[in-house]
Amino acid sequence: MVNGKMCVGVEQERLMVRLDPEKYEEVMEMEGCTPMDFTGKVMKGYVFVDIAVLNSIKKLEYWIGLALEFNKKAKASVKKVKKKK
């Protein structure tokens, strides 16, 4: 989480990256990048990057950079209000 917004995460052997949906198609052509389908539904603007392609600091910094760039303009999720019983 960065600025209260999802940015990056680790899930099994892959990095989850939240990025600008306008860059989605472009990055999907990159090696090791797959759609994020964590809930069974593809979430455009989120991708998984296989750990095998993150074999240098430069490559990891590229993906982290995309996430941080989008984080500046991303909207935070609306927090659900708990109902009192």
CNS distance restraints for C-alpha pairs under 8 A (distance, minus, plus):
assign (resid   1 and name CA) (resid   5 and name CA) 5.20 0.50 0.50
assign (resid   1 and name CA) (resid   6 and name CA) 4.64 0.50 0.50
assign (resid   1 and name CA) (resid   7 and name CA) 5.39 0.50 0.50
assign (resid   1 and name CA) (resid   8 and name CA) 7.05 0.50 0.50
assign (resid   2 and name CA) (resid   6 and name CA) 6.51 0.50 0.50
assign (resid   2 and name CA) (resid   7 and name CA) 6.08 0.50 0.50
assign (resid   2 and name CA) (resid  71 and name CA) 7.22 0.50 0.50
assign (resid   3 and name CA) (resid  71 and name CA) 7.88 0.50 0.50
assign (resid   4 and name CA) (resid  76 and name CA) 6.35 0.50 0.50
assign (resid   5 and name CA) (resid  71 and name CA) 7.03 0.50 0.50
assign (resid   5 and name CA) (resid  74 and name CA) 7.43 0.50 0.50
assign (resid   5 and name CA) (resid  75 and name CA) 7.10 0.50 0.50
assign (resid   5 and name CA) (resid  76 and name CA) 4.89 0.50 0.50
assign (resid   5 and name CA) (resid  77 and name CA) 6.99 0.50 0.50
assign (resid   6 and name CA) (resid  18 and name CA) 6.93 0.50 0.50
assign (resid   6 and name CA) (resid  71 and name CA) 7.92 0.50 0.50
assign (resid   6 and name CA) (resid  76 and name CA) 7.62 0.50 0.50
assign (resid   7 and name CA) (resid  17 and name CA) 6.29 0.50 0.50
assign (resid   7 and name CA) (resid  18 and name CA) 5.28 0.50 0.50
assign (resid   7 and name CA) (resid  19 and name CA) 7.89 0.50 0.50
assign (resid   7 and name CA) (resid  67 and name CA) 5.59 0.50 0.50
assign (resid   7 and name CA) (resid  68 and name CA) 6.79 0.50 0.50
assign (resid   7 and name CA) (resid  71 and name CA) 6.46 0.50 0.50
assign (resid   8 and name CA) (resid  15 and name CA) 7.04 0.50 0.50
assign (resid   8 and name CA) (resid  16 and name CA) 5.35 0.50 0.50
assign (resid   8 and name CA) (resid  17 and name CA) 4.67 0.50 0.50
assign (resid   8 and name CA) (resid  18 and name CA) 6.18 0.50 0.50
assign (resid   8 and name CA) (resid  64 and name CA) 7.21 0.50 0.50
assign (resid   8 and name CA) (resid  67 and name CA) 6.71 0.50 0.50
assign (resid   9 and name CA) (resid  15 and name CA) 5.83 0.50 0.50
assign (resid   9 and name CA) (resid  16 and name CA) 4.93 0.50 0.50
assign (resid   9 and name CA) (resid  17 and name CA) 6.78 0.50 0.50
assign (resid  10 and name CA) (resid  14 and name CA) 5.95 0.50 0.50
assign (resid  10 and name CA) (resid  15 and name CA) 4.69 0.50 0.50
assign (resid  10 and name CA) (resid  16 and name CA) 5.82 0.50 0.50
assign (resid  11 and name CA) (resid  15 and name CA) 6.23 0.50 0.50
assign (resid  11 and name CA) (resid  16 and name CA) 6.76 0.50 0.50
assign (resid  13 and name CA) (resid  50 and name CA) 6.42 0.50 0.50
assign (resid  13 and name CA) (resid  51 and name CA) 5.61 0.50 0.50
assign (resid  14 and name CA) (resid  48 and name CA) 6.00 0.50 0.50
assign (resid  14 and name CA) (resid  49 and name CA) 5.32 0.50 0.50
assign (resid  14 and name CA) (resid  50 and name CA) 4.42 0.50 0.50
assign (resid  14 and name CA) (resid  51 and name CA) 4.90 0.50 0.50
assign (resid  15 and name CA) (resid  48 and name CA) 5.43 0.50 0.50
assign (resid  15 and name CA) (resid  49 and name CA) 5.01 0.50 0.50
assign (resid  15 and name CA) (resid  50 and name CA) 6.46 0.50 0.50
assign (resid  15 and name CA) (resid  51 and name CA) 6.66 0.50 0.50
assign (resid  16 and name CA) (resid  36 and name CA) 7.44 0.50 0.50
assign (resid  16 and name CA) (resid  46 and name CA) 6.94 0.50 0.50
assign (resid  16 and name CA) (resid  47 and name CA) 5.73 0.50 0.50
assign (resid  16 and name CA) (resid  48 and name CA) 4.57 0.50 0.50
assign (resid  16 and name CA) (resid  49 and name CA) 6.46 0.50 0.50
assign (resid  17 and name CA) (resid  46 and name CA) 5.58 0.50 0.50
assign (resid  17 and name CA) (resid  47 and name CA) 5.36 0.50 0.50
assign (resid  17 and name CA) (resid  48 and name CA) 6.30 0.50 0.50
assign (resid  17 and name CA) (resid  49 and name CA) 7.56 0.50 0.50
assign (resid  17 and name CA) (resid  63 and name CA) 6.97 0.50 0.50
assign (resid  17 and name CA) (resid  64 and name CA) 7.42 0.50 0.50
assign (resid  17 and name CA) (resid  66 and name CA) 8.00 0.50 0.50
assign (resid  17 and name CA) (resid  67 and name CA) 5.96 0.50 0.50
assign (resid  18 and name CA) (resid  45 and name CA) 5.74 0.50 0.50
assign (resid  18 and name CA) (resid  46 and name CA) 4.45 0.50 0.50
assign (resid  18 and name CA) (resid  47 and name CA) 6.65 0.50 0.50
assign (resid  18 and name CA) (resid  66 and name CA) 7.94 0.50 0.50
assign (resid  18 and name CA) (resid  67 and name CA) 5.33 0.50 0.50
assign (resid  18 and name CA) (resid  70 and name CA) 7.52 0.50 0.50
assign (resid  18 and name CA) (resid  71 and name CA) 7.97 0.50 0.50
assign (resid  19 and name CA) (resid  23 and name CA) 7.21 0.50 0.50
assign (resid  19 and name CA) (resid  24 and name CA) 7.34 0.50 0.50
assign (resid  19 and name CA) (resid  45 and name CA) 5.17 0.50 0.50
assign (resid  19 and name CA) (resid  46 and name CA) 6.07 0.50 0.50
assign (resid  19 and name CA) (resid  47 and name CA) 7.86 0.50 0.50
assign (resid  19 and name CA) (resid  66 and name CA) 5.87 0.50 0.50
assign (resid  19 and name CA) (resid  67 and name CA) 4.94 0.50 0.50
assign (resid  19 and name CA) (resid  69 and name CA) 7.78 0.50 0.50
assign (resid  19 and name CA) (resid  70 and name CA) 5.43 0.50 0.50
assign (resid  19 and name CA) (resid  71 and name CA) 7.67 0.50 0.50
assign (resid  20 and name CA) (resid  24 and name CA) 6.76 0.50 0.50
assign (resid  20 and name CA) (resid  45 and name CA) 5.69 0.50 0.50
assign (resid  20 and name CA) (resid  66 and name CA) 7.72 0.50 0.50
assign (resid  20 and name CA) (resid  67 and name CA) 7.81 0.50 0.50
assign (resid  20 and name CA) (resid  70 and name CA) 5.37 0.50 0.50
assign (resid  21 and name CA) (resid  44 and name CA) 6.04 0.50 0.50
assign (resid  21 and name CA) (resid  45 and name CA) 4.16 0.50 0.50
assign (resid  21 and name CA) (resid  46 and name CA) 7.81 0.50 0.50
assign (resid  22 and name CA) (resid  45 and name CA) 7.81 0.50 0.50
assign (resid  23 and name CA) (resid  27 and name CA) 6.29 0.50 0.50
assign (resid  23 and name CA) (resid  45 and name CA) 7.88 0.50 0.50
assign (resid  24 and name CA) (resid  28 and name CA) 6.12 0.50 0.50
assign (resid  24 and name CA) (resid  44 and name CA) 6.79 0.50 0.50
assign (resid  24 and name CA) (resid  45 and name CA) 5.89 0.50 0.50
assign (resid  24 and name CA) (resid  46 and name CA) 7.86 0.50 0.50
assign (resid  25 and name CA) (resid  29 and name CA) 6.97 0.50 0.50
assign (resid  26 and name CA) (resid  30 and name CA) 7.55 0.50 0.50
assign (resid  27 and name CA) (resid  33 and name CA) 6.98 0.50 0.50
assign (resid  28 and name CA) (resid  33 and name CA) 5.60 0.50 0.50
assign (resid  28 and name CA) (resid  34 and name CA) 6.29 0.50 0.50
assign (resid  28 and name CA) (resid  35 and name CA) 7.32 0.50 0.50
assign (resid  28 and name CA) (resid  47 and name CA) 7.94 0.50 0.50
assign (resid  29 and name CA) (resid  33 and name CA) 7.19 0.50 0.50
assign (resid  31 and name CA) (resid  53 and name CA) 7.06 0.50 0.50
assign (resid  32 and name CA) (resid  48 and name CA) 7.98 0.50 0.50
assign (resid  32 and name CA) (resid  49 and name CA) 5.38 0.50 0.50
assign (resid  32 and name CA) (resid  50 and name CA) 4.96 0.50 0.50
assign (resid  32 and name CA) (resid  51 and name CA) 7.95 0.50 0.50
assign (resid  32 and name CA) (resid  52 and name CA) 7.51 0.50 0.50
assign (resid  32 and name CA) (resid  53 and name CA) 6.00 0.50 0.50
assign (resid  33 and name CA) (resid  47 and name CA) 6.61 0.50 0.50
assign (resid  33 and name CA) (resid  48 and name CA) 5.70 0.50 0.50
assign (resid  33 and name CA) (resid  49 and name CA) 4.53 0.50 0.50
assign (resid  33 and name CA) (resid  50 and name CA) 6.50 0.50 0.50
assign (resid  34 and name CA) (resid  47 and name CA) 5.81 0.50 0.50
assign (resid  34 and name CA) (resid  48 and name CA) 5.25 0.50 0.50
assign (resid  34 and name CA) (resid  49 and name CA) 6.45 0.50 0.50
assign (resid  35 and name CA) (resid  42 and name CA) 6.11 0.50 0.50
assign (resid  35 and name CA) (resid  43 and name CA) 7.16 0.50 0.50
assign (resid  35 and name CA) (resid  44 and name CA) 7.50 0.50 0.50
assign (resid  35 and name CA) (resid  46 and name CA) 6.91 0.50 0.50
assign (resid  35 and name CA) (resid  47 and name CA) 4.81 0.50 0.50
assign (resid  35 and name CA) (resid  48 and name CA) 6.10 0.50 0.50
assign (resid  36 and name CA) (resid  41 and name CA) 7.93 0.50 0.50
assign (resid  36 and name CA) (resid  42 and name CA) 5.58 0.50 0.50
assign (resid  36 and name CA) (resid  43 and name CA) 5.77 0.50 0.50
assign (resid  36 and name CA) (resid  44 and name CA) 7.65 0.50 0.50
assign (resid  36 and name CA) (resid  46 and name CA) 5.55 0.50 0.50
assign (resid  36 and name CA) (resid  47 and name CA) 4.56 0.50 0.50
assign (resid  36 and name CA) (resid  48 and name CA) 5.47 0.50 0.50
assign (resid  37 and name CA) (resid  41 and name CA) 5.02 0.50 0.50
assign (resid  37 and name CA) (resid  42 and name CA) 4.45 0.50 0.50
assign (resid  37 and name CA) (resid  43 and name CA) 6.37 0.50 0.50
assign (resid  38 and name CA) (resid  42 and name CA) 7.66 0.50 0.50
assign (resid  43 and name CA) (resid  47 and name CA) 7.84 0.50 0.50
assign (resid  49 and name CA) (resid  53 and name CA) 7.49 0.50 0.50
assign (resid  49 and name CA) (resid  54 and name CA) 7.88 0.50 0.50
assign (resid  50 and name CA) (resid  54 and name CA) 7.17 0.50 0.50
assign (resid  51 and name CA) (resid  55 and name CA) 7.46 0.50 0.50
assign (resid  53 and name CA) (resid  59 and name CA) 7.70 0.50 0.50
assign (resid  54 and name CA) (resid  59 and name CA) 5.57 0.50 0.50
assign (resid  54 and name CA) (resid  60 and name CA) 5.50 0.50 0.50
assign (resid  55 and name CA) (resid  59 and name CA) 6.95 0.50 0.50
assign (resid  55 and name CA) (resid  60 and name CA) 7.71 0.50 0.50
assign (resid  56 and name CA) (resid  60 and name CA) 6.46 0.50 0.50
assign (resid  57 and name CA) (resid  61 and name CA) 5.95 0.50 0.50
assign (resid  58 and name CA) (resid  62 and name CA) 6.22 0.50 0.50
assign (resid  59 and name CA) (resid  63 and name CA) 6.78 0.50 0.50
assign (resid  60 and name CA) (resid  64 and name CA) 6.25 0.50 0.50
assign (resid  61 and name CA) (resid  65 and name CA) 5.73 0.50 0.50
assign (resid  62 and name CA) (resid  66 and name CA) 6.37 0.50 0.50
assign (resid  63 and name CA) (resid  67 and name CA) 6.41 0.50 0.50
assign (resid  64 and name CA) (resid  68 and name CA) 6.15 0.50 0.50
assign (resid  65 and name CA) (resid  69 and name CA) 5.94 0.50 0.50
assign (resid  66 and name CA) (resid  70 and name CA) 6.34 0.50 0.50
assign (resid  67 and name CA) (resid  71 and name CA) 6.04 0.50 0.50
assign (resid  68 and name CA) (resid  72 and name CA) 6.77 0.50 0.50
assign (resid  69 and name CA) (resid  73 and name CA) 7.86 0.50 0.50
assign (resid  70 and name CA) (resid  74 and name CA) 5.93 0.50 0.50
assign (resid  71 and name CA) (resid  75 and name CA) 7.96 0.50 0.50
